[in-house]
Amino acid sequence: MNCEETRCKTFLNGAGSNPTTTKDQSSSLLESALNNPIRKRYGFNVLFAGPDKAPKLPWEKWQREQQSDEDIQAYYNGMGSDNVTCWGFVAGYKGLEAIDFDWPWVYRLWKARFGERAETLTVQTPNGGLRPHYLCSKPETHDRFKESLRVELKGSGRFIVYEGKALREARECYEKG
């Protein structure tokens, strides 16, 4: 990621929180998404997904068009509350980009290297990784280091899980902590 000041900037400095929600509390996921202060402040679009972290309804238009609360409610209802286990932001929309670190030790190395530029909204993923968020003029998507370092750059065309439960991807080893 090219984090020159003109291309990418931090926002809401410091770590964020994203409470874990059980499947029995899926309607609270709708409430959480609708009332999320980050969504409201920045005008981000949201989607809902099941345990595989894949939205099941078409969502291409939400990469270009602003959602209303009614649009969010309709998307949630279209998914069916029994199928919703998490919600997240539409990456790329309004310049949102996130770095997805599956292994916390890689995140810690990255944070030590980038210092102040790493001080941005950072949330814990449903499976224990960390995900710093940025506002970028040209959000990018790269999977080049997904297998070797368990790191992905999530920009346009991606969904960034923010809250809820998701299945752990099959990997032979994860470090916790």
Secondary structure, DSSP 8 states (H G I E B T S, - for coil): ----TTTEE--S-SB-------GGGHHHHHHHHHH-HHHHHHT--EEEE-TTS---S--GGGGTS---HHHHHHHHHHH-GGG--EEEEETTGGGEEEEEESSHHHHHHHHHHHGGGG-S-EEE-TTS-EEEEEEESS---B-TTTTTT-EEEE-TT-EEEEEE-------S-----
